[in-house]
Amino acid sequence: MADPAQNFTDMFKKFGEQLKVPSFDMTKIMEHQQKNLEAMTKSWQAMAGGASEIAQKQRTIFEAAMKDMAEMAQAYKPGGSPQDAMAKQAEFAKKAMEAAIANTRDIAELMQKSSTEAFKIVQDRMKESYEEIRSTIEKKT
């Protein structure tokens, strides 16, 4: 009994010959797709690396905030004037706000860096792919 997949392939091959469709180099197509997959993998790895850096930064931020709160609790001494208490609270609030701004900037920079890196990998592969296709077409004409 004949292999149905082979008959199907033969049928399309004959159909392509009748329409005078140029043959495809499957090896080149597979190489092309393999390069695309490799580029996507590298892009995903860049994004994952960026996410890992962001998570580490967030952990560092949280640890610093806990340390600051513990220091503030230890430094708290009941009594004293209301002006002193307000001055300490204002100083803590100012320090917390400055840290929040700096940390937000750092996280934004990490996100931008990983996104830019991932996009560049895909963009470079697209350019390379375009050149591969163009050179293949130029060789046939």
Residue pairs with C-beta under 8 A, 6 or more apart in sequence:
16 23
22 140
28 136
32 129
32 132
35 125
35 128
35 129
36 125
36 129
39 121
39 122
39 124
39 125
40 122
42 121
43 118
43 119
43 121
43 122
44 118
46 114
46 117
46 118
46 121
47 114
47 115
47 118
49 114
50 110
50 111
50 113
50 114
50 115
50 117
50 118
51 114
53 110
53 114
54 107
54 110
54 111
54 114
57 103
57 106
57 107
57 110
58 107
61 99
61 103
64 99
65 96
65 99
68 92
68 95
68 96
68 99
72 88
72 92
75 88
76 88
